[in-house]
Amino acid sequence: MDCGNADGAGGFDKPALRRKMKAVLGSLGAEERAFFSHKACVSLVKSELFLSADIVLSYMATGTEADPFRISSAALTAFKMLAFPVCAPRGTKGNTMDFYFVHGAGDMDSFMSQFTKNRYGIWEPAPLSAAKVCLPPVRAKNILVIVPGLAFSPRGGRLGHGAGYYDRYLTALKLKALEHDCTLSIVGLCFDCQLLASIPLDGHDVPMDYILTQSGFARERCCCRENML
């Protein structure tokens, strides 16, 4: 499939747009996703955003998401602090999450031994054996966050799956970063076919600072909100 830029939201509300974008992502083959993901990751790893980062908050991709594994691997190789999200158990703290550190390992099996699958089938660090990310982390003034999503706009809009995990976490993280004088850079990672001209947003939606696809940065240091509902 030619994963070119998608059209705008086209009058879709969020639920309908999510269904549309899931179908778009589902049409990509595994080899295409891997190739496009690798290209996007290489662009970021070579950028000053990555080189200057002290801590990288990454994620473990699901089947159709852009995969930041190359970024995560490079962070460990460069001895940066690396953390992944852990969703709160159902019925405890609602749709909230925290990030937990992982460490480098000699092989993939050892690395993956630090993870367990959550109720959504997503790999996440085992909270009982991992340290929670708290600000200000030691030696961390530059924080890089890699964020997945179903669709993005060049102006920083993001359409997630609707549970609000990232919006809640990023809202709190931005306040803490400001309080502790940390530089926070939020990068939406996606494929070209996930880029829409605009996305319907609510007041609680947190915009991305940067949007990155296999073609490179679609937007750097986004500063605008769009289509607020």
Contacts in CASP RR format, 6 or more apart in sequence:
PFRMAT RR
TARGET T0000
AUTHOR 0000-0000-0000
METHOD contacts of the structure
MODEL  1
MDCGNADGAGGFDKPALRRKMKAVLGSLGAEERAFFSHKACVSLVKSELF
LSADIVLSYMATGTEADPFRISSAALTAFKMLAFPVCAPRGTKGNTMDFY
FVHGAGDMDSFMSQFTKNRYGIWEPAPLSAAKVCLPPVRAKNILVIVPGL
AFSPRGGRLGHGAGYYDRYLTALKLKALEHDCTLSIVGLCFDCQLLASIP
LDGHDVPMDYILTQSGFARERCCCRENML
1 27 0 8 1.000
1 28 0 8 1.000
1 29 0 8 1.000
1 32 0 8 1.000
1 193 0 8 1.000
3 28 0 8 1.000
3 32 0 8 1.000
3 36 0 8 1.000
3 191 0 8 1.000
3 192 0 8 1.000
3 193 0 8 1.000
3 214 0 8 1.000
4 192 0 8 1.000
4 193 0 8 1.000
5 192 0 8 1.000
5 193 0 8 1.000
5 195 0 8 1.000
6 21 0 8 1.000
6 24 0 8 1.000
6 151 0 8 1.000
6 193 0 8 1.000
6 194 0 8 1.000
6 195 0 8 1.000
6 196 0 8 1.000
7 196 0 8 1.000
7 197 0 8 1.000
8 196 0 8 1.000
8 197 0 8 1.000
8 198 0 8 1.000
9 17 0 8 1.000
9 196 0 8 1.000
9 197 0 8 1.000
9 198 0 8 1.000
9 199 0 8 1.000
9 200 0 8 1.000
9 227 0 8 1.000
12 20 0 8 1.000
12 200 0 8 1.000
13 200 0 8 1.000
14 159 0 8 1.000
14 162 0 8 1.000
14 200 0 8 1.000
17 150 0 8 1.000
17 151 0 8 1.000
17 159 0 8 1.000
17 199 0 8 1.000
17 200 0 8 1.000
18 150 0 8 1.000
18 159 0 8 1.000
18 160 0 8 1.000
18 161 0 8 1.000
18 162 0 8 1.000
21 150 0 8 1.000
21 151 0 8 1.000
21 159 0 8 1.000
21 194 0 8 1.000
22 64 0 8 1.000
22 150 0 8 1.000
24 193 0 8 1.000
24 194 0 8 1.000
25 64 0 8 1.000
25 65 0 8 1.000
25 150 0 8 1.000
25 191 0 8 1.000
25 193 0 8 1.000
25 194 0 8 1.000
26 64 0 8 1.000
28 36 0 8 1.000
28 64 0 8 1.000
28 191 0 8 1.000
28 193 0 8 1.000
33 63 0 8 1.000
33 64 0 8 1.000
33 66 0 8 1.000
33 67 0 8 1.000
33 191 0 8 1.000
34 67 0 8 1.000
35 214 0 8 1.000
36 66 0 8 1.000
36 191 0 8 1.000
36 192 0 8 1.000
36 213 0 8 1.000
36 214 0 8 1.000
37 61 0 8 1.000
37 66 0 8 1.000
37 67 0 8 1.000
37 68 0 8 1.000
37 69 0 8 1.000
37 70 0 8 1.000
37 214 0 8 1.000
38 70 0 8 1.000
39 214 0 8 1.000
39 215 0 8 1.000
39 216 0 8 1.000
40 66 0 8 1.000
40 189 0 8 1.000
40 191 0 8 1.000
40 212 0 8 1.000
40 213 0 8 1.000
40 214 0 8 1.000
40 216 0 8 1.000
41 67 0 8 1.000
41 68 0 8 1.000
41 69 0 8 1.000
41 70 0 8 1.000
41 71 0 8 1.000
41 74 0 8 1.000
42 70 0 8 1.000
43 212 0 8 1.000
43 216 0 8 1.000
43 217 0 8 1.000
44 50 0 8 1.000
44 71 0 8 1.000
44 146 0 8 1.000
44 187 0 8 1.000
44 189 0 8 1.000
44 212 0 8 1.000
45 70 0 8 1.000
45 71 0 8 1.000
45 74 0 8 1.000
47 217 0 8 1.000
49 144 0 8 1.000
49 185 0 8 1.000
49 187 0 8 1.000
49 210 0 8 1.000
50 56 0 8 1.000
50 71 0 8 1.000
50 74 0 8 1.000
50 75 0 8 1.000
50 144 0 8 1.000
52 142 0 8 1.000
53 75 0 8 1.000
53 80 0 8 1.000
53 142 0 8 1.000
53 143 0 8 1.000
53 144 0 8 1.000
53 185 0 8 1.000
54 80 0 8 1.000
54 81 0 8 1.000
54 137 0 8 1.000
54 139 0 8 1.000
54 140 0 8 1.000
54 141 0 8 1.000
54 142 0 8 1.000
54 143 0 8 1.000
55 80 0 8 1.000
55 81 0 8 1.000
55 82 0 8 1.000
55 83 0 8 1.000
55 133 0 8 1.000
55 137 0 8 1.000
55 140 0 8 1.000
55 142 0 8 1.000
55 143 0 8 1.000
55 144 0 8 1.000
56 71 0 8 1.000
56 72 0 8 1.000
56 75 0 8 1.000
56 80 0 8 1.000
56 81 0 8 1.000
56 82 0 8 1.000
56 83 0 8 1.000
56 144 0 8 1.000
56 146 0 8 1.000
57 83 0 8 1.000
57 84 0 8 1.000
57 85 0 8 1.000
57 99 0 8 1.000
57 133 0 8 1.000
57 143 0 8 1.000
57 144 0 8 1.000
57 145 0 8 1.000
57 146 0 8 1.000
58 68 0 8 1.000
58 71 0 8 1.000
58 72 0 8 1.000
58 75 0 8 1.000
58 82 0 8 1.000
58 83 0 8 1.000
58 84 0 8 1.000
58 146 0 8 1.000
59 65 0 8 1.000
59 68 0 8 1.000
59 84 0 8 1.000
59 85 0 8 1.000
59 146 0 8 1.000
59 147 0 8 1.000
59 148 0 8 1.000
60 84 0 8 1.000
60 115 0 8 1.000
60 122 0 8 1.000
60 123 0 8 1.000
60 124 0 8 1.000
61 67 0 8 1.000
61 68 0 8 1.000
61 69 0 8 1.000
61 148 0 8 1.000
62 121 0 8 1.000
62 122 0 8 1.000
62 148 0 8 1.000
65 148 0 8 1.000
65 149 0 8 1.000
66 148 0 8 1.000
66 189 0 8 1.000
66 190 0 8 1.000
66 191 0 8 1.000
66 194 0 8 1.000
66 213 0 8 1.000
68 146 0 8 1.000
68 189 0 8 1.000
71 146 0 8 1.000
72 82 0 8 1.000
75 81 0 8 1.000
75 82 0 8 1.000
76 82 0 8 1.000
76 103 0 8 1.000
76 104 0 8 1.000
81 101 0 8 1.000
81 137 0 8 1.000
81 139 0 8 1.000
81 140 0 8 1.000
82 101 0 8 1.000
82 102 0 8 1.000
82 103 0 8 1.000
82 104 0 8 1.000
83 99 0 8 1.000
83 100 0 8 1.000
83 101 0 8 1.000
83 102 0 8 1.000
83 125 0 8 1.000
83 133 0 8 1.000
84 99 0 8 1.000
84 100 0 8 1.000
84 102 0 8 1.000
84 115 0 8 1.000
84 123 0 8 1.000
84 124 0 8 1.000
84 125 0 8 1.000
85 97 0 8 1.000
85 98 0 8 1.000
85 99 0 8 1.000
85 100 0 8 1.000
85 124 0 8 1.000
85 165 0 8 1.000
85 169 0 8 1.000
86 97 0 8 1.000
86 98 0 8 1.000
86 99 0 8 1.000
86 100 0 8 1.000
86 118 0 8 1.000
86 124 0 8 1.000
86 125 0 8 1.000
86 127 0 8 1.000
86 130 0 8 1.000
87 95 0 8 1.000
87 96 0 8 1.000
87 97 0 8 1.000
87 118 0 8 1.000
87 119 0 8 1.000
87 120 0 8 1.000
87 122 0 8 1.000
87 124 0 8 1.000
87 165 0 8 1.000
88 94 0 8 1.000
88 95 0 8 1.000
88 96 0 8 1.000
88 97 0 8 1.000
88 98 0 8 1.000
90 119 0 8 1.000
95 163 0 8 1.000
95 164 0 8 1.000
95 165 0 8 1.000
95 168 0 8 1.000
96 165 0 8 1.000
96 168 0 8 1.000
96 169 0 8 1.000
97 165 0 8 1.000
97 166 0 8 1.000
97 168 0 8 1.000
97 169 0 8 1.000
98 132 0 8 1.000
98 133 0 8 1.000
98 169 0 8 1.000
99 132 0 8 1.000
99 133 0 8 1.000
99 169 0 8 1.000
100 124 0 8 1.000
100 125 0 8 1.000
100 127 0 8 1.000
100 130 0 8 1.000
100 131 0 8 1.000
100 132 0 8 1.000
100 133 0 8 1.000
101 125 0 8 1.000
101 130 0 8 1.000
101 131 0 8 1.000
101 132 0 8 1.000
101 133 0 8 1.000
102 111 0 8 1.000
102 114 0 8 1.000
102 115 0 8 1.000
102 125 0 8 1.000
102 130 0 8 1.000
103 114 0 8 1.000
104 111 0 8 1.000
105 111 0 8 1.000
105 113 0 8 1.000
105 114 0 8 1.000
112 123 0 8 1.000
114 125 0 8 1.000
114 126 0 8 1.000
114 129 0 8 1.000
114 130 0 8 1.000
115 123 0 8 1.000
115 124 0 8 1.000
115 125 0 8 1.000
115 126 0 8 1.000
116 123 0 8 1.000
116 124 0 8 1.000
116 125 0 8 1.000
116 126 0 8 1.000
117 123 0 8 1.000
117 124 0 8 1.000
118 124 0 8 1.000
135 173 0 8 1.000
135 176 0 8 1.000
135 177 0 8 1.000
135 179 0 8 1.000
135 180 0 8 1.000
135 182 0 8 1.000
136 180 0 8 1.000
136 182 0 8 1.000
140 182 0 8 1.000
141 181 0 8 1.000
141 182 0 8 1.000
141 183 0 8 1.000
142 182 0 8 1.000
142 183 0 8 1.000
142 185 0 8 1.000
143 173 0 8 1.000
143 177 0 8 1.000
143 182 0 8 1.000
143 183 0 8 1.000
143 184 0 8 1.000
143 185 0 8 1.000
144 185 0 8 1.000
144 187 0 8 1.000
145 170 0 8 1.000
145 173 0 8 1.000
145 184 0 8 1.000
145 185 0 8 1.000
145 186 0 8 1.000
145 187 0 8 1.000
146 187 0 8 1.000
146 188 0 8 1.000
146 189 0 8 1.000
147 158 0 8 1.000
147 166 0 8 1.000
147 170 0 8 1.000
147 186 0 8 1.000
147 187 0 8 1.000
147 188 0 8 1.000
147 189 0 8 1.000
147 208 0 8 1.000
148 160 0 8 1.000
148 188 0 8 1.000
148 189 0 8 1.000
148 190 0 8 1.000
149 158 0 8 1.000
149 159 0 8 1.000
149 160 0 8 1.000
149 161 0 8 1.000
149 188 0 8 1.000
149 190 0 8 1.000
149 194 0 8 1.000
150 159 0 8 1.000
150 160 0 8 1.000
150 161 0 8 1.000
150 194 0 8 1.000
151 158 0 8 1.000
151 159 0 8 1.000
151 160 0 8 1.000
151 190 0 8 1.000
151 194 0 8 1.000
151 195 0 8 1.000
151 196 0 8 1.000
151 199 0 8 1.000
152 158 0 8 1.000
152 159 0 8 1.000
152 188 0 8 1.000
152 190 0 8 1.000
152 194 0 8 1.000
152 195 0 8 1.000
152 196 0 8 1.000
152 199 0 8 1.000
152 208 0 8 1.000
152 211 0 8 1.000
152 218 0 8 1.000
153 195 0 8 1.000
153 196 0 8 1.000
153 197 0 8 1.000
153 198 0 8 1.000
153 199 0 8 1.000
153 211 0 8 1.000
153 226 0 8 1.000
154 195 0 8 1.000
154 197 0 8 1.000
154 211 0 8 1.000
154 218 0 8 1.000
154 219 0 8 1.000
154 222 0 8 1.000
155 198 0 8 1.000
155 207 0 8 1.000
155 219 0 8 1.000
155 222 0 8 1.000
155 224 0 8 1.000
155 225 0 8 1.000
155 226 0 8 1.000
156 188 0 8 1.000
156 207 0 8 1.000
156 208 0 8 1.000
156 209 0 8 1.000
156 211 0 8 1.000
156 219 0 8 1.000
156 222 0 8 1.000
156 224 0 8 1.000
156 226 0 8 1.000
157 199 0 8 1.000
157 201 0 8 1.000
157 205 0 8 1.000
157 207 0 8 1.000
157 208 0 8 1.000
157 222 0 8 1.000
157 225 0 8 1.000
157 226 0 8 1.000
158 166 0 8 1.000
158 188 0 8 1.000
158 199 0 8 1.000
158 205 0 8 1.000
158 206 0 8 1.000
158 207 0 8 1.000
158 208 0 8 1.000
159 199 0 8 1.000
160 166 0 8 1.000
164 204 0 8 1.000
166 206 0 8 1.000
167 204 0 8 1.000
167 205 0 8 1.000
167 206 0 8 1.000
170 186 0 8 1.000
170 206 0 8 1.000
171 204 0 8 1.000
171 206 0 8 1.000
173 184 0 8 1.000
174 184 0 8 1.000
174 206 0 8 1.000
176 182 0 8 1.000
177 183 0 8 1.000
177 184 0 8 1.000
184 209 0 8 1.000
185 209 0 8 1.000
185 210 0 8 1.000
186 206 0 8 1.000
186 208 0 8 1.000
186 209 0 8 1.000
186 210 0 8 1.000
187 208 0 8 1.000
187 209 0 8 1.000
187 210 0 8 1.000
187 211 0 8 1.000
187 212 0 8 1.000
188 208 0 8 1.000
188 210 0 8 1.000
188 211 0 8 1.000
188 212 0 8 1.000
189 212 0 8 1.000
190 211 0 8 1.000
190 212 0 8 1.000
190 213 0 8 1.000
191 213 0 8 1.000
191 214 0 8 1.000
192 213 0 8 1.000
192 214 0 8 1.000
192 215 0 8 1.000
194 213 0 8 1.000
195 211 0 8 1.000
195 213 0 8 1.000
195 218 0 8 1.000
198 226 0 8 1.000
198 227 0 8 1.000
199 226 0 8 1.000
199 227 0 8 1.000
200 227 0 8 1.000
200 229 0 8 1.000
201 207 0 8 1.000
201 225 0 8 1.000
201 226 0 8 1.000
201 227 0 8 1.000
201 228 0 8 1.000
201 229 0 8 1.000
202 228 0 8 1.000
202 229 0 8 1.000
203 228 0 8 1.000
203 229 0 8 1.000
207 222 0 8 1.000
207 224 0 8 1.000
207 225 0 8 1.000
208 219 0 8 1.000
208 222 0 8 1.000
209 221 0 8 1.000
209 222 0 8 1.000
210 217 0 8 1.000
210 219 0 8 1.000
210 220 0 8 1.000
210 221 0 8 1.000
210 222 0 8 1.000
211 217 0 8 1.000
211 218 0 8 1.000
211 219 0 8 1.000
211 222 0 8 1.000
212 218 0 8 1.000
END
